Amino acid sequence: PALGKNGGIVRPELFIGKFGVTFIFLLSGLSLELSELKRAISNWKFNTLIQVSTFLIWPFLIGKPLVDYVLPSILPQNLLDGMLILSCLP
């Protein structure tokens, strides 16, 4: 137990938090087939549409008006700020 605790010799908070997640994403990326990547890249118009709607249209046409005009009288400001930030995530 002392070996694996935070601040111990092994330093699991650094390994799991930084290297562990990186390693998982690396393994996940290496397991993709090239044919799948080529197919995904060839569909760039649809991918661009999804990215634009996710990061521009939804936050500015839906998220911002909701947070600024519809909900301020109902919810606290910190919660509204969090909702606006979450509206920008895919």
C-alpha positions as a Python dict, from the first residue, in 0.01 Angstrom:
ca = {
    (1, 'P'): (0, 0, 0),
    (2, 'A'): (276, 253, 77),
    (3, 'L'): (439, 177, -254),
    (4, 'G'): (130, 269, -459),
    (5, 'K'): (-7, 564, -260),
    (6, 'N'): (2, 919, -396),
    (7, 'G'): (347, 1068, -345),
    (8, 'G'): (500, 722, -297),
    (9, 'I'): (792, 568, -480),
    (10, 'V'): (587, 455, -783),
    (11, 'R'): (402, 791, -812),
    (12, 'P'): (77, 647, -958),
    (13, 'E'): (-81, 994, -979),
    (14, 'L'): (172, 1085, -1249),
    (15, 'F'): (176, 754, -1431),
    (16, 'I'): (-198, 700, -1450),
    (17, 'G'): (-288, 1065, -1508),
    (18, 'K'): (-42, 1135, -1786),
    (19, 'F'): (122, 827, -1924),
    (20, 'G'): (-166, 585, -1873),
    (21, 'V'): (-418, 788, -2072),
    (22, 'T'): (-160, 857, -2344),
    (23, 'F'): (-83, 486, -2367),
    (24, 'I'): (-451, 395, -2399),
    (25, 'F'): (-503, 648, -2681),
    (26, 'L'): (-187, 527, -2855),
    (27, 'L'): (-302, 165, -2845),
    (28, 'S'): (-646, 265, -2965),
    (29, 'G'): (-501, 459, -3259),
    (30, 'L'): (-263, 181, -3354),
    (31, 'S'): (-549, -67, -3366),
    (32, 'L'): (-729, 128, -3641),
    (33, 'E'): (-704, -13, -3990),
    (34, 'L'): (-575, 207, -4270),
    (35, 'S'): (-884, 137, -4479),
    (36, 'E'): (-1102, 282, -4200),
    (37, 'L'): (-886, 594, -4181),
    (38, 'K'): (-896, 641, -4559),
    (39, 'R'): (-1273, 605, -4558),
    (40, 'A'): (-1308, 859, -4276),
    (41, 'I'): (-1078, 1110, -4445),
    (42, 'S'): (-1258, 1073, -4778),
    (43, 'N'): (-1579, 1188, -4609),
    (44, 'W'): (-1431, 1528, -4518),
    (45, 'K'): (-1734, 1734, -4625),
    (46, 'F'): (-1963, 1556, -4380),
    (47, 'N'): (-1699, 1573, -4106),
    (48, 'T'): (-1662, 1949, -4162),
    (49, 'L'): (-2039, 1995, -4141),
    (50, 'I'): (-2051, 1805, -3811),
    (51, 'Q'): (-1759, 2002, -3665),
    (52, 'V'): (-1906, 2338, -3767),
    (53, 'S'): (-2248, 2254, -3632),
    (54, 'T'): (-2102, 2119, -3307),
    (55, 'F'): (-1860, 2402, -3231),
    (56, 'L'): (-2022, 2705, -3399),
    (57, 'I'): (-2391, 2668, -3478),
    (58, 'W'): (-2505, 2494, -3159),
    (59, 'P'): (-2316, 2714, -2908),
    (60, 'F'): (-2398, 3047, -3076),
    (61, 'L'): (-2755, 2983, -3189),
    (62, 'I'): (-2876, 2765, -2903),
    (63, 'G'): (-2634, 2769, -2608),
    (64, 'K'): (-2559, 3142, -2582),
    (65, 'P'): (-2921, 3265, -2616),
    (66, 'L'): (-3038, 3009, -2361),
    (67, 'V'): (-2773, 3114, -2112),
    (68, 'D'): (-2815, 3489, -2173),
    (69, 'Y'): (-3189, 3536, -2214),
    (70, 'V'): (-3398, 3232, -2121),
    (71, 'L'): (-3243, 3081, -1808),
    (72, 'P'): (-3078, 3363, -1604),
    (73, 'S'): (-3385, 3419, -1391),
    (74, 'I'): (-3406, 3047, -1307),
    (75, 'L'): (-3048, 2924, -1259),
    (76, 'P'): (-2738, 3066, -1082),
    (77, 'Q'): (-2466, 3227, -1295),
    (78, 'N'): (-2203, 2958, -1225),
    (79, 'L'): (-2437, 2689, -1352),
    (80, 'L'): (-2515, 2894, -1663),
    (81, 'D'): (-2143, 2938, -1734),
    (82, 'G'): (-2097, 2562, -1705),
    (83, 'M'): (-2388, 2499, -1939),
    (84, 'L'): (-2238, 2734, -2197),
    (85, 'I'): (-1903, 2557, -2176),
    (86, 'L'): (-2071, 2216, -2207),
    (87, 'S'): (-2268, 2334, -2510),
    (88, 'C'): (-1937, 2369, -2694),
    (89, 'L'): (-1836, 2007, -2633),
    (90, 'P'): (-1916, 1735, -2884),
}
